[in-house]
């Protein structure tokens, strides 16, 4: 991989896993942030995901705008196998490399985070009913994404490690990819 090739860490995990917190830690290390943009209010209120095509287009357009050689963090994408394949297509077309990162907190930790988020209701999708729906959708669809990246031998998995440790580990993976 040459120095002009971009590397994108794609953060995958259930609602409340800490993807946005980790994305912000990577931004602090110099990564460019990409996340799904679009008409989310209706989706957020129902707990549904934005349609695959819209989500994929949103992310790939932002990725196309990043400078060559950038270190990128994608917050909460892909969420479906179709989105993972769209991301793979972008990487092939642009000569970039994807580092899929699965964040799997222990069930008890995830429940505590979800209860805390539900009480603070800082986001439109932090209602307890909506969070439960989002988790159900996540677990229904993520098995395919995990299998997709595991068969390629490129999935990085983390469970209860502190955000700082995960961000430094991801940075080390990206650095190895860049020099390897």
Beta strands, then each sheet from edge to edge (+ up, - down):
strand 1: 7-13
strand 2: 32-35
strand 3: 71-75
strand 4: 97-103
strand 5: 156-158
sheet 1: 2+ 3+ 1+ 4+ 5+
end
